[in-house]
């Protein structure tokens, strides 16, 4: 069994080697077929371009393997060059797209500035024409424009003031709602206190009833215990008499049985006396022999069982080894089959890759021609766009110079008008300060009202605390009463114990009334459990009411804190908004100053931007021209290399044809 797997492995190994050799030969053959197909296609293309129909072939003995080793790296280098040139072309396309985007951005900015200038000019001309076209009318026009801006600002400030007034009204309404809620809470608290008092009275009544029931129950329990003790004593005596009677009966039965056994033994002895002693001795010897033989057989059987067990173990080991060997051989077979399937798949993949490479090469040649056409188109578009942009820049410069002169004159007039506006805004600021003073007075009055409300809340809280103290005092008094009642109960129990001794004579008569007393006791127990449940429910209600009182007090404290924090927030918000208004006034004044400075800076920046754009356009045009020239030179080099490769492929194809003819011959 152990030699079998080795004999199976050796032929499989030889088959695997043969398959590897076959696959390597197939891969070499497929590579040669692909190379031959490529060269034949290129040769046909070259012949078509040159117009040659027939070529005289020179037979030469050239090694095919050296030809393949020479052509393979050439093809790889050629494909790498094509990829690099594609990357360079893509970068150039991206640069051109970025340039177009920047040009579009500049055009958009210029159109936006033109629209703004046109709107301003139209508004200015409309107002100027309405006034009659005089020199004084220009000032009036600027004054009206500034007036509109200031009116919009005043309108916004009025809207903000109205918002603040509405917020104050909302806060006042919230304060009123909270006052109503506080009153409602006080009413609820009084109702809870009344309920508490009623529950306390009920609790007292129930405790008195429970005490009476406990006294009755203790009396009945004592009576029941006495009766049960007497019954237990009588039952114990009864069981003792029954046990004595049963013992005497058992002893009589045993004595009778012994008497019968003695009689039978006497009869048996008389029968045995008749037998001879020799027969008994023979029987004993035979029995001893049989015992020895059985013992020897048993030992022999045990030895045979041990041998069989050893043989069974050895057979199991051999079976396990054979199973493991079989599993190994099956695994080896599966591995070889998987390897064969993988090799077949690789062969199919190589075939598919060769087809794809052929198609990619043909596509690369086509794309190269397309890129050449695109380069020519880009050259034309660039030249057209550059000429257009130069014309537009010159036109923009002329218009901007004209507009800058008009803007300079206009901003001088605006500066004078803004100074008048500053005086007017200062007057409005004074009015706002008066409004601020009035609002601060209103806030002070609100603070006084809030303090008054706080004092009222404090008084209510103090009354609630006093009521809780009274309730706690009443609870302590009730606990003292309970302790006194317990002491009385202990005294009564002592008296009852004394009475027990006097009532021992009546125990026999009370045994008959035991059932009635049991029923009464069960009834009283059920009543007691119901009363105890009622007591527990009442105690739970009292605890819940005390918790509700505590929760209400906590809620009142929280509402007080909430109102205080809200008032502080309102004050902070109001002061913050007044400061913001003052800062806005200062910002408006600063913006006017900055607008004057920015108008001058914008004119200077625009001149600088024009100069920079001109320089950038010129530099970029030169860069693009250089890149285009470089690409042209690279394309020229590629075409030369491609012609060389085609010549080489043509020669290789001729050599292949000669080799094939030689093989056929």
C-alpha positions as CSV (number, residue, x, y, z in Angstrom):
1,X,0.0,0.0,0.0
2,X,2.9,2.4,0.7
3,X,4.6,1.9,-2.8
4,X,1.4,2.7,-4.8
5,X,1.5,6.6,-4.6
6,X,5.2,6.8,-5.7
7,X,4.4,4.8,-8.8
8,X,1.5,7.2,-9.6
9,X,3.7,10.4,-9.2
10,X,6.5,9.5,-11.7
11,X,4.4,9.4,-14.9
12,X,2.5,12.6,-13.8
13,X,5.8,14.4,-13.4
14,X,6.9,13.4,-16.9
15,X,3.5,14.6,-18.3
16,X,3.9,18.0,-16.6
17,X,7.4,18.4,-18.1
18,X,6.0,17.6,-21.5
19,X,3.2,20.1,-21.1
20,X,5.6,22.8,-20.0
21,X,7.7,22.2,-23.1
22,X,4.6,22.3,-25.3
23,X,3.4,25.6,-23.8
24,X,6.8,27.2,-24.2
25,X,7.0,26.1,-27.8
26,X,3.4,27.4,-28.4
27,X,4.3,30.8,-26.8
28,X,7.4,31.1,-29.0
29,X,5.4,30.2,-32.1
30,X,2.6,32.7,-31.2
31,X,5.2,35.5,-30.8
32,X,6.8,34.6,-34.1
33,X,3.4,34.6,-35.8
34,X,2.5,38.0,-34.3
35,X,5.9,39.5,-35.4
36,X,5.4,38.0,-38.9
37,X,1.9,39.5,-39.1
38,X,3.1,42.9,-38.0
39,X,5.9,42.9,-40.5
40,X,3.7,41.7,-43.3
41,X,1.2,44.5,-42.7
42,X,3.9,47.2,-42.6
43,X,5.5,45.7,-45.7
44,X,2.1,45.9,-47.6
45,X,1.6,49.5,-46.5
46,X,5.1,50.5,-47.6
47,X,4.6,48.7,-51.0
48,X,1.3,50.5,-51.5
49,X,2.8,53.9,-50.7
50,X,5.8,53.3,-52.9
51,X,3.6,51.8,-55.7
52,X,5.7,48.6,-55.9
53,X,3.8,45.4,-57.0
54,X,6.7,42.9,-57.1
55,X,10.0,42.7,-55.3
56,X,13.0,40.6,-56.2
57,X,14.1,38.7,-53.1
58,X,17.7,37.9,-52.3
59,X,18.1,34.6,-50.5
60,X,20.2,34.8,-47.4
61,X,20.8,32.3,-44.6
62,X,19.9,34.3,-41.4
63,X,19.2,32.9,-38.0
64,X,15.5,33.5,-37.2
65,X,16.1,33.6,-33.4
66,X,18.7,36.5,-33.7
67,X,16.2,38.4,-35.9
68,X,13.5,38.1,-33.2
69,X,15.9,39.2,-30.4
70,X,16.8,42.2,-32.6
71,X,13.2,43.3,-33.5
72,X,11.5,42.8,-30.1
73,X,13.4,45.6,-28.2
74,X,12.9,47.9,-31.2
75,X,9.1,47.5,-31.1
76,X,9.1,48.1,-27.3
77,X,11.2,51.3,-27.7
78,X,8.9,52.5,-30.5
79,X,5.8,52.0,-28.3
80,X,7.4,53.8,-25.4
81,X,8.2,56.8,-27.6
82,X,4.7,56.9,-28.9
83,X,3.4,56.9,-25.3
84,X,5.7,59.7,-24.3
85,X,4.7,61.8,-27.2
86,X,1.0,61.2,-26.4
87,X,1.7,62.5,-22.8
88,X,3.4,65.6,-24.1
89,X,0.6,66.3,-26.5
90,X,-2.0,65.9,-23.7
91,X,0.0,68.3,-21.5
92,X,0.0,70.9,-24.3
93,X,-3.7,70.4,-24.8
94,X,-4.3,71.0,-21.1
95,X,-2.1,74.2,-21.2
96,X,-4.1,75.5,-24.1
97,X,-7.4,74.7,-22.2
98,X,-6.1,76.6,-19.2
99,X,-5.1,79.5,-21.3
100,X,-8.6,79.6,-22.8
101,X,-10.1,79.5,-19.4
102,X,-7.9,82.4,-18.2
103,X,-8.8,84.4,-21.3
104,X,-12.5,83.7,-20.6
105,X,-12.1,84.9,-17.0
106,X,-10.5,88.2,-18.2
107,X,-13.3,88.7,-20.7
108,X,-15.9,88.1,-18.1
109,X,-14.3,90.6,-15.7
110,X,-14.1,93.1,-18.5
111,X,-17.8,92.6,-19.4
112,X,-18.8,93.0,-15.8
113,X,-16.8,96.2,-15.4
114,X,-18.3,97.5,-18.7
115,X,-21.9,96.8,-17.4
116,X,-21.2,98.6,-14.2
117,X,-19.8,101.6,-16.0
118,X,-22.7,101.6,-18.4
119,X,-25.3,101.5,-15.6
120,X,-23.6,104.3,-13.8
121,X,-23.4,106.4,-16.9
122,X,-27.0,105.7,-17.8
123,X,-28.2,106.7,-14.3
124,X,-26.0,109.8,-14.3
125,X,-27.2,110.8,-17.8
126,X,-30.8,110.2,-16.9
127,X,-30.6,112.5,-13.9
128,X,-28.5,115.0,-15.7
129,X,-31.0,115.3,-18.6
130,X,-33.9,115.6,-16.1
131,X,-32.2,118.6,-14.5
132,X,-31.6,120.4,-17.8
133,X,-28.0,119.7,-18.4
134,X,-26.4,122.6,-16.4
135,X,-23.2,122.5,-14.4
136,X,-25.1,122.9,-11.1
137,X,-27.2,119.9,-12.1
138,X,-24.2,117.6,-11.8
139,X,-24.0,118.4,-8.1
140,X,-27.7,117.8,-7.7
141,X,-27.4,114.4,-9.4
142,X,-24.6,113.3,-7.1
143,X,-26.6,114.6,-4.1
144,X,-29.7,112.6,-5.2
145,X,-27.6,109.4,-5.6
146,X,-26.1,109.8,-2.1
147,X,-29.5,110.7,-0.7
148,X,-30.9,107.4,-2.0
149,X,-28.1,105.5,-0.4
150,X,-28.5,107.2,3.0
151,X,-32.3,106.7,2.9
152,X,-31.8,103.0,2.4
153,X,-29.4,103.0,5.4
154,X,-32.0,104.9,7.6
155,X,-34.7,102.5,6.5
156,X,-32.5,99.5,7.5
157,X,-31.8,101.1,10.9
158,X,-35.6,101.8,11.5
159,X,-36.3,98.1,10.6
160,X,-33.7,97.0,13.2
161,X,-35.2,99.3,15.9
162,X,-38.7,97.9,15.1
163,X,-37.4,94.4,15.5
164,X,-35.9,95.3,18.9
165,X,-39.2,96.9,20.1
166,X,-41.1,93.7,19.0
167,X,-38.6,91.6,21.0
168,X,-39.1,93.7,24.1
169,X,-42.9,93.3,23.8
170,X,-42.4,89.5,23.4
171,X,-40.3,89.5,26.6
172,X,-42.9,91.4,28.5
173,X,-45.6,89.0,27.4
174,X,-43.4,86.1,28.5
175,X,-43.0,87.7,31.9
176,X,-46.7,88.0,32.3
177,X,-47.2,84.3,31.3
178,X,-44.6,83.3,33.9
179,X,-46.4,85.3,36.6
180,X,-49.7,83.5,35.7
181,X,-47.9,80.2,35.9
182,X,-46.5,81.1,39.3
183,X,-50.0,81.9,40.6
184,X,-51.3,78.6,39.2
185,X,-48.4,76.8,40.9
186,X,-49.2,78.4,44.3
187,X,-52.9,77.4,43.9
188,X,-51.9,73.8,43.1
189,X,-49.6,73.8,46.1
190,X,-52.5,74.8,48.4
191,X,-54.7,72.1,47.0
192,X,-51.9,69.5,47.6
193,X,-51.6,70.7,51.2
194,X,-55.3,70.3,51.8
195,X,-55.1,66.8,50.3
196,X,-52.2,66.1,52.6
197,X,-54.2,67.0,55.7
198,X,-57.1,64.8,54.6
199,X,-54.8,61.9,54.0
200,X,-53.2,62.4,57.4
201,X,-56.6,62.2,59.1
202,X,-57.4,59.0,57.2
203,X,-54.0,57.6,58.2
204,X,-54.7,58.2,61.9
205,X,-58.1,56.5,61.7
206,X,-56.6,53.5,59.9
207,X,-53.8,53.2,62.4
208,X,-56.3,53.2,65.3
209,X,-58.3,50.4,63.5
210,X,-55.2,48.5,62.8
211,X,-54.2,48.6,66.5
212,X,-57.5,47.2,67.5
213,X,-57.3,44.4,65.0
214,X,-53.8,43.6,66.1
215,X,-54.9,43.2,69.7
216,X,-57.8,40.9,68.7
217,X,-55.5,38.9,66.4
218,X,-52.9,38.4,69.2
219,X,-55.6,37.1,71.6
220,X,-56.9,34.6,69.0
221,X,-53.4,33.5,68.0
222,X,-52.5,32.8,71.7
223,X,-55.7,30.6,72.0
224,X,-54.9,28.8,68.8
225,X,-51.3,28.1,69.9
226,X,-52.5,26.6,73.2
227,X,-55.0,24.4,71.4
228,X,-52.4,23.2,68.8
229,X,-50.0,22.3,71.7
230,X,-52.6,20.2,73.4
231,X,-53.5,18.4,70.1
232,X,-49.8,17.8,69.4
233,X,-49.3,16.2,72.9
234,X,-52.3,13.8,72.4
235,X,-51.1,12.8,68.9
236,X,-47.6,12.0,70.2
237,X,-49.0,9.7,72.9
238,X,-51.2,8.0,70.3
239,X,-48.2,7.4,68.0
240,X,-46.2,5.9,70.9
241,X,-49.0,3.3,71.7
242,X,-49.3,2.4,68.0
243,X,-45.5,1.8,67.7
244,X,-45.4,-0.4,70.8
245,X,-48.3,-2.6,69.5
246,X,-46.6,-2.9,66.1
247,X,-43.3,-4.0,67.7
248,X,-45.0,-6.7,69.7
249,X,-46.7,-8.1,66.6
250,X,-43.5,-8.1,64.6
251,X,-41.7,-10.0,67.4
252,X,-44.4,-12.7,67.4
253,X,-44.1,-13.1,63.6
254,X,-40.3,-13.5,63.9
255,X,-40.6,-16.2,66.6
256,X,-43.1,-18.2,64.5
257,X,-40.8,-18.1,61.4
258,X,-37.8,-19.2,63.4
259,X,-39.8,-22.2,64.8
260,X,-40.7,-23.3,61.3
261,X,-37.1,-23.0,60.0
262,X,-35.8,-25.1,62.9
263,X,-38.3,-27.9,62.1
264,X,-37.2,-27.9,58.4
265,X,-33.5,-28.1,59.3
266,X,-34.2,-31.1,61.5
267,X,-35.9,-32.9,58.6
268,X,-33.1,-32.1,56.2
269,X,-30.4,-33.4,58.6
270,X,-32.3,-36.6,59.0
271,X,-32.3,-37.1,55.1
272,X,-28.6,-36.2,54.7
273,X,-27.6,-38.6,57.4
274,X,-28.7,-41.4,55.1
275,X,-26.1,-40.4,52.3
276,X,-22.6,-41.7,52.4
277,X,-19.6,-39.5,53.0
278,X,-17.7,-41.0,50.0
279,X,-20.1,-39.7,47.4
280,X,-19.9,-36.2,48.9
281,X,-16.1,-36.3,48.7
282,X,-16.1,-37.3,45.0
283,X,-18.5,-34.6,44.1
284,X,-16.4,-32.1,45.8
285,X,-13.3,-33.2,43.8
286,X,-15.1,-33.1,40.5
287,X,-16.3,-29.6,41.3
288,X,-12.8,-28.4,42.1
289,X,-11.5,-29.9,38.8
290,X,-14.2,-28.1,36.8
291,X,-13.4,-24.8,38.6
292,X,-9.7,-25.2,37.6
293,X,-10.5,-26.0,34.0
294,X,-12.8,-23.0,33.7
295,X,-10.2,-20.8,35.2
296,X,-7.6,-22.0,32.7
297,X,-10.0,-21.4,29.8
298,X,-10.7,-17.9,31.1
299,X,-7.0,-17.0,31.2
300,X,-6.5,-18.5,27.7
301,X,-9.5,-16.5,26.3
302,X,-8.2,-13.3,27.9
303,X,-4.8,-13.8,26.2
304,X,-6.5,-14.4,22.8
305,X,-8.6,-11.2,23.2
306,X,-5.4,-9.1,23.9
307,X,-3.8,-10.6,20.8
308,X,-6.9,-9.7,18.7
309,X,-6.9,-6.2,20.0
310,X,-3.2,-5.7,19.1
311,X,-3.9,-7.1,15.6
312,X,-6.9,-4.7,15.3
313,X,-4.8,-1.7,16.2
314,X,-2.1,-2.6,13.6
315,X,-4.8,-3.0,10.9
316,X,-6.3,0.4,11.8
317,X,-2.8,2.0,11.6
318,X,-2.3,0.4,8.1
319,X,-5.7,1.7,7.0
320,X,-5.0,5.2,8.2
321,X,-1.6,5.2,6.3
322,X,-3.3,3.9,3.2
323,X,-6.0,6.6,3.5
324,X,-3.4,9.3,3.9
325,X,-1.4,8.0,0.9
326,X,-4.6,8.0,-1.2
327,X,-5.4,11.5,-0.2
328,X,-1.9,12.7,-1.1
329,X,-2.1,11.0,-4.5
330,X,-5.6,12.6,-5.1
331,X,-4.2,16.0,-4.1
332,X,-1.2,15.5,-6.5
333,X,-3.6,14.6,-9.3
334,X,-5.8,17.7,-8.6
335,X,-2.7,20.0,-8.5
336,X,-1.5,18.6,-11.9
337,X,-5.0,19.1,-13.4
338,X,-5.2,22.7,-12.0
339,X,-1.7,23.5,-13.4
340,X,-2.8,22.1,-16.9
341,X,-6.0,24.2,-16.8
342,X,-4.0,27.3,-15.8
343,X,-1.5,26.8,-18.6
344,X,-4.3,26.4,-21.1
345,X,-5.9,29.6,-19.8
346,X,-2.5,31.4,-20.1
347,X,-2.2,30.2,-23.7
348,X,-5.7,31.7,-24.5
349,X,-4.8,34.9,-22.7
350,X,-1.6,35.2,-24.7
351,X,-3.6,34.8,-27.9
352,X,-6.0,37.5,-26.9
353,X,-3.1,39.8,-25.9
354,X,-1.4,39.4,-29.2
355,X,-4.6,40.4,-31.0
356,X,-5.0,43.4,-28.8
357,X,-1.4,44.5,-29.4
358,X,-2.0,44.3,-33.1
359,X,-5.1,46.4,-32.9
360,X,-3.4,48.9,-30.5
361,X,-0.4,49.4,-32.9
362,X,-2.8,50.0,-35.8
363,X,-4.7,52.5,-33.7
364,X,-1.5,54.2,-32.6
365,X,-0.5,54.8,-36.2
366,X,-4.0,56.3,-36.9
367,X,-3.8,58.5,-33.8
368,X,-0.4,59.8,-34.8
369,X,-1.9,61.1,-38.1
370,X,-4.8,62.6,-36.2
371,X,-2.5,64.4,-33.8
372,X,-0.6,65.9,-36.8
373,X,-3.8,67.3,-38.2
374,X,-4.8,68.6,-34.8
375,X,-1.5,70.4,-34.4
376,X,-2.0,72.2,-37.7
377,X,-5.5,73.2,-36.6
378,X,-4.3,74.4,-33.2
379,X,-1.6,76.6,-34.9
380,X,-4.2,78.3,-37.0
381,X,-6.6,78.8,-34.0
382,X,-3.8,80.2,-31.8
383,X,-2.8,82.7,-34.4
384,X,-6.4,83.8,-35.0
385,X,-7.1,84.2,-31.2
386,X,-3.8,86.1,-30.6
387,X,-4.7,88.6,-33.3
388,X,-8.2,89.0,-31.9
389,X,-7.0,89.5,-28.3
390,X,-4.5,92.1,-29.3
391,X,-7.2,94.1,-31.1
392,X,-9.5,93.8,-28.0
393,X,-6.8,94.9,-25.6
394,X,-6.1,98.0,-27.6
395,X,-9.8,98.9,-27.7
396,X,-10.2,98.2,-24.0
397,X,-7.2,100.5,-23.2
398,X,-8.7,103.4,-25.2
399,X,-12.1,103.0,-23.5
400,X,-10.6,102.6,-20.1
401,X,-8.5,105.8,-20.4
402,X,-11.6,107.7,-21.3
403,X,-13.6,106.2,-18.5
404,X,-10.8,106.8,-15.9
405,X,-10.8,110.5,-16.7
406,X,-14.5,110.8,-16.2
407,X,-14.4,108.8,-13.0
408,X,-11.6,111.0,-11.5
409,X,-13.8,114.1,-12.0
410,X,-16.8,112.3,-10.7
411,X,-15.2,111.1,-7.5
412,X,-14.0,114.6,-6.6
413,X,-17.7,115.7,-6.5
414,X,-18.6,112.5,-4.5
415,X,-16.0,113.3,-1.8
416,X,-17.5,116.7,-1.3
417,X,-21.0,115.2,-1.0
418,X,-19.8,112.6,1.5
419,X,-18.5,115.2,3.8
420,X,-22.0,116.7,4.0
421,X,-23.4,113.3,4.7
422,X,-21.0,112.8,7.6
423,X,-22.5,115.9,9.3
424,X,-26.0,114.6,8.8
425,X,-25.0,111.1,10.1
426,X,-23.6,112.7,13.3
427,X,-27.0,114.3,13.9
428,X,-28.7,110.9,13.4
429,X,-26.2,109.4,15.9
430,X,-27.2,112.0,18.5
431,X,-30.9,111.0,17.9
432,X,-29.9,107.3,18.4
433,X,-28.2,108.1,21.7
434,X,-31.4,109.8,23.0
435,X,-33.3,106.7,22.0
436,X,-30.8,104.6,23.9
437,X,-31.3,106.7,27.1
438,X,-35.1,106.2,26.8
439,X,-34.6,102.4,26.4
440,X,-32.3,102.3,29.4
441,X,-35.0,104.0,31.5
442,X,-37.5,101.4,30.4
443,X,-35.0,98.6,31.3
444,X,-34.6,100.1,34.8
445,X,-38.4,100.1,35.3
446,X,-38.5,96.4,34.2
447,X,-35.8,95.6,36.7
448,X,-37.8,97.2,39.5
449,X,-40.8,95.1,38.5
450,X,-38.7,91.9,38.5
451,X,-37.3,92.7,41.9
452,X,-40.8,93.1,43.2
453,X,-41.8,89.7,41.7
454,X,-38.7,88.1,43.2
455,X,-39.7,89.4,46.7
456,X,-43.1,87.9,46.2
457,X,-41.6,84.6,45.2
458,X,-39.3,84.6,48.2
459,X,-42.3,85.1,50.5
460,X,-44.2,82.2,48.8
461,X,-41.1,80.0,49.2
462,X,-40.8,80.8,52.9
463,X,-44.5,80.0,53.5
464,X,-44.0,76.7,51.6
465,X,-41.0,75.9,53.8
466,X,-43.0,76.6,57.0
467,X,-45.8,74.3,55.8
468,X,-43.3,71.5,55.2
469,X,-41.8,72.0,58.7
470,X,-45.3,71.7,60.2
471,X,-45.9,68.5,58.2
472,X,-42.6,67.1,59.4
473,X,-43.5,68.0,63.0
474,X,-46.9,66.3,62.7
475,X,-45.2,63.2,61.3
476,X,-42.8,63.1,64.3
477,X,-45.7,63.3,66.7
478,X,-47.4,60.4,65.0
479,X,-44.3,58.3,65.3
480,X,-44.2,59.1,69.1
481,X,-47.8,58.0,69.4
482,X,-46.9,54.7,67.6
483,X,-44.1,54.0,70.0
484,X,-46.4,54.6,73.0
485,X,-49.0,52.2,71.5
486,X,-46.3,49.5,71.0
487,X,-45.3,49.8,74.7
488,X,-49.0,49.3,75.6
489,X,-49.1,46.3,73.4
490,X,-46.1,44.8,75.2
491,X,-47.8,45.3,78.6
492,X,-51.0,43.7,77.3
493,X,-49.0,40.7,76.1
494,X,-47.5,40.3,79.5
495,X,-51.0,40.3,81.0
496,X,-52.1,37.8,78.4
497,X,-49.3,35.4,79.4
498,X,-50.5,35.5,83.0
499,X,-54.0,34.8,81.8
500,X,-52.7,31.7,79.8
501,X,-51.7,30.0,83.0
502,X,-55.2,30.3,84.5
503,X,-56.9,29.1,81.2
504,X,-55.1,25.7,81.0
505,X,-58.1,23.9,82.5
506,X,-60.3,25.0,79.6
507,X,-58.1,23.5,76.9
508,X,-60.2,20.3,76.5
509,X,-63.4,22.3,75.8
510,X,-61.6,24.6,73.4
511,X,-60.5,21.7,71.1
512,X,-64.1,21.4,69.8
513,X,-64.2,25.1,68.9
514,X,-60.8,25.0,67.1
515,X,-62.3,24.9,63.6
516,X,-64.5,28.0,64.2
517,X,-61.5,29.9,65.6
518,X,-59.5,29.0,62.5
519,X,-62.1,30.4,60.2
520,X,-62.3,33.6,62.3
521,X,-58.5,33.8,62.3
522,X,-58.3,33.5,58.5
523,X,-61.0,36.2,58.2
524,X,-59.2,38.5,60.5
525,X,-55.9,37.9,58.7
526,X,-57.5,38.8,55.4
527,X,-58.9,42.0,56.9
528,X,-55.5,42.8,58.4
529,X,-53.8,42.3,55.0
530,X,-56.3,44.5,53.3
531,X,-55.9,47.2,56.0
532,X,-52.1,47.0,55.7
533,X,-52.3,47.4,52.0
534,X,-54.5,50.5,52.5
535,X,-52.0,51.8,54.9
536,X,-49.1,51.2,52.4
537,X,-51.1,53.0,49.7
538,X,-51.8,55.9,51.9
539,X,-48.2,56.1,52.9
540,X,-47.2,56.1,49.2
541,X,-49.6,58.9,48.5
542,X,-48.1,60.9,51.4
543,X,-44.6,60.3,50.0
544,X,-45.7,61.3,46.5
545,X,-47.3,64.5,47.8
546,X,-44.1,65.4,49.7
547,X,-42.1,64.8,46.6
548,X,-44.4,66.9,44.5
549,X,-44.0,69.8,47.0
550,X,-40.3,69.5,46.7
551,X,-40.4,69.4,42.9
552,X,-42.6,72.5,42.9
553,X,-40.1,74.3,45.1
554,X,-37.3,73.3,42.8
555,X,-39.3,74.4,39.7
556,X,-39.9,77.8,41.4
557,X,-36.2,78.2,42.0
558,X,-35.4,77.2,38.4
559,X,-37.9,79.7,37.0
560,X,-36.4,82.5,39.2
561,X,-32.9,81.7,37.9
562,X,-34.2,81.5,34.3
563,X,-35.8,84.9,34.5
564,X,-32.7,86.4,36.1
565,X,-30.5,85.0,33.3
566,X,-33.0,86.1,30.6
567,X,-33.0,89.7,31.9
568,X,-29.2,89.7,32.0
569,X,-29.2,88.4,28.4
570,X,-31.6,91.1,27.3
571,X,-29.5,93.8,28.9
572,X,-26.3,92.4,27.3
573,X,-28.0,92.1,23.9
574,X,-29.3,95.7,24.1
575,X,-25.9,97.1,25.0
576,X,-24.3,95.0,22.4
577,X,-26.6,96.2,19.7
578,X,-26.1,99.9,20.7
579,X,-22.4,99.3,20.4
580,X,-22.9,97.6,17.0
581,X,-24.8,100.7,15.8
582,X,-22.0,103.0,16.9
583,X,-19.5,100.7,15.3
584,X,-21.6,100.7,12.1
585,X,-21.6,104.5,12.1
586,X,-17.8,104.5,12.5
587,X,-17.5,101.8,9.8
588,X,-19.6,103.9,7.4
589,X,-17.3,106.9,7.9
590,X,-14.2,104.6,7.4
591,X,-15.7,103.1,4.3
592,X,-16.2,106.5,2.8
593,X,-12.6,107.2,3.4
594,X,-11.5,103.8,2.1
595,X,-13.7,104.2,-1.0
596,X,-11.9,107.4,-1.9
597,X,-8.5,105.6,-1.5
598,X,-9.7,102.5,-3.3
599,X,-10.9,104.5,-6.3
600,X,-7.4,105.9,-6.8
601,X,-5.9,102.5,-6.2
602,X,-8.2,100.8,-8.7
603,X,-7.1,103.2,-11.4
604,X,-3.5,102.4,-10.6
605,X,-4.0,98.7,-10.4
606,X,-5.9,98.6,-13.7
607,X,-2.9,100.2,-15.5
608,X,-0.6,97.7,-13.8
609,X,-2.8,94.7,-14.7
610,X,-2.9,95.8,-18.4
611,X,0.8,95.9,-18.5
612,X,1.1,92.5,-16.8
613,X,-1.4,90.9,-19.1
614,X,0.4,92.2,-22.2
615,X,3.7,90.8,-20.9
616,X,2.1,87.4,-20.0
617,X,0.4,87.1,-23.4
618,X,3.6,87.9,-25.2
619,X,5.6,85.4,-23.1
620,X,2.9,82.7,-23.4
621,X,2.8,83.2,-27.2
622,X,6.5,82.7,-27.4
623,X,6.4,79.6,-25.2
624,X,3.6,78.1,-27.4
625,X,5.6,78.8,-30.5
626,X,8.7,77.1,-29.1
627,X,6.7,74.1,-28.0
628,X,5.0,73.8,-31.4
629,X,8.4,73.9,-33.1
630,X,9.7,71.3,-30.7
631,X,6.7,69.0,-31.5
632,X,7.2,69.5,-35.2
633,X,10.9,68.5,-34.8
634,X,9.9,65.5,-32.7
635,X,7.3,64.4,-35.2
636,X,9.9,64.7,-38.0
637,X,12.3,62.5,-36.0
638,X,9.5,60.0,-35.3
639,X,8.6,59.8,-39.0
640,X,12.3,59.1,-39.8
641,X,12.5,56.4,-37.2
642,X,9.3,54.9,-38.4
643,X,10.7,54.7,-41.9
644,X,13.8,53.0,-40.6
645,X,11.7,50.5,-38.7
646,X,9.6,49.8,-41.8
647,X,12.7,49.3,-43.9
648,X,14.0,46.8,-41.3
649,X,10.6,45.1,-41.2
650,X,10.6,44.9,-44.9
651,X,14.0,43.2,-44.9
652,X,12.9,40.8,-42.2
653,X,9.8,39.9,-44.1
654,X,11.9,39.2,-47.2
655,X,14.1,37.0,-45.0
656,X,11.1,35.2,-43.6
657,X,9.8,34.5,-47.0
658,X,13.1,33.1,-48.1
659,X,13.3,30.9,-45.0
660,X,9.8,29.5,-45.6
661,X,10.7,28.7,-49.2
662,X,13.8,27.0,-48.1
663,X,11.8,25.0,-45.5
664,X,9.2,24.0,-48.2
665,X,12.0,22.9,-50.6
